[in-house]
Amino acid sequence: MEMTDPDLEWLLCVMPALMGEGSGHGAIVAALERGQALGGGFSSSAGAEDAVERARPHVERARRLRGVWVRLKAQDRLVLEAHYYQPRSQWCPGVRAHLGELAGTCKLLTPMWASLELACSNASQPGHAARIQREIGRAQRALTLAHRAWKDARAEAVLSW
């Protein structure tokens, strides 16, 4: 089963940074350092101009892929976001070992995440391995459907490009 799509990975993981989207925390700290937040200091647009120049070659790809993204049903977008947005390092070792790259999707789809985490932490207990396999199957099916919807939407959008 295909677990990633290069265009989706670019759209969800790389494009926001290229287009200047991101946390406002850095901007607030920078404004404080320059004295802007307190009403003083010198403002320069050089950083913003550099960001625009870095983004320029990627704008058309971003527009095309965002156009495909908005064609997806909300549930497909949620499943794909859960899959692509979740840093693998945030999971406890049992979850990483048993769910791997499906952990984010499992977390989204599992009604009782805490009990699945517990099952992953102690998979040798009766019923835990079966529970883990059920949740992996649910995540794989949802991801397969969401990726298929993405491919169908992309194929449909190509006709209008």
N, C-alpha and C positions, 0 to 999 in steps of 0.2 A: 504494500500500500504506500502510495506517495504521501510523505509527511510534510513536505514543504514545496512551495512554488516560488521560484526566484523573483517574479514580479510582485507577488504578495509580500514576500519578505522585504523587498526594497520599499514598497509602499508603506508598510506598517512599521518597519524598524529603521530604515535609512532616510527616507524622504522627509520625515518631520524635521530632522536635524538640518538637512540640506536646505529646506525652505525656511529655516529660522524659527520653527516652532520648538518650544521646549519649556522648561521650567522658568518661572519668573524669578526664582530665588537669586540666580546669578545676576540678573538685571538690577534687582533691588540692592544687592551687595555692591555692585559696581556704581550705582547711583550714590549710595552712601559714601563710598570711597572718594568719589569725585566731588562730594558736597552737594550734589544736585537735590537729594531728598530734603536737604535743609535749606534749599533756596540759593545756594552759592555755587561757585565752581565754574568751570569752563566746559561747554558742551561741544563735542565734535561729531560730525556725521560720518567720519571716515570708516568706522567699524560697520555701520549700516550699509554704506556703499560697497564695502568689501563683501559683505554677506550677500548682497544682491548680485554681484558679479559671480560669486561662487554658485549661486542658485540658478542663474540664467540658463546654463546648458541642460538643466534637469526639469525645467518648468513644463515643457510639452509632455514629457513622459508622465510627470505627476498629474497633469490635467487628464490625460487619457486614462490612467489607472484609477484616478478618483471617480471618473465617469463610469467606469466598470463597477467600482465599489458601491456606488449609490444605487446600482441596479439590483444588488443583492437584498434578500429578505433580512430583516433585523436579526433573526435567529442565526442565520449563516454568518453575518458579520460578528455577532457575539462569539460564536464558536471559533472563528478564525482569529479574532483579537485575543481570546484566551490562549490559543495555541501559540501565536507568534509573540505576544507581549510578555509572557512569563519568563523572567530570568531563571535559568535552571539552578543557579546557586542559592536561590531563596528556599528551596525545598529541603526538608530534613533528609538525612541519608536514606532512610527506609523508603520514602516517597521517590527519591531519585532512582534508587535501585530497582524498584518494582514498576513504577509508572513511567520513568524516563521523560521523554519529550511530550508525553501525553498528560503530564501532571496538570498543566493549566486547564486543559479541556476537561479532564476528570473533575477538577475542582468546580468548574462551571456547571457541569451536568449532574454531579452527585448530590442528592438531596441531603446527605449527612456526611459532610466532608471530614469532620472530626473523627468519625468512626472509621472512615477509609484510611485516614492517616494512622490511626491506631492499628488497623489491619496491616498496613505496610510496615509498621515498626515491629510487628510480631507476626510475620506471615506463617510461622509454624503452628500457630493455634488452629484448632479445628474451625473450618469454614472461612478463615481469612484468605487463603490462597484462592478459593473459589470466588469470593467477593471481589478480590483484586482483578481476577480475570473477567468477571462480569463488567466491572467498570472500565477496564481497558477496551473490551468489546464495544461498549456503549460509546466511548470516546472515538474509537476508530471508525465506527459507522457514521457518527456525526461529522467527523472530519472529512470522510470520504464524500458525504453528501455536500458539505460546504465547499470543498475543493471542486467538485463537479459543478455546483452552481456558479462558482467563480469562473471556471473555464467556459461554461455556457454563456455567461454574461459577457465575458471577454470576446467570445466568438461573435456574439450579437452586436457588440459595440464596434468591432472591427468593420462591420458593414457600413457604419456611419462615419468612419474616419476618412 
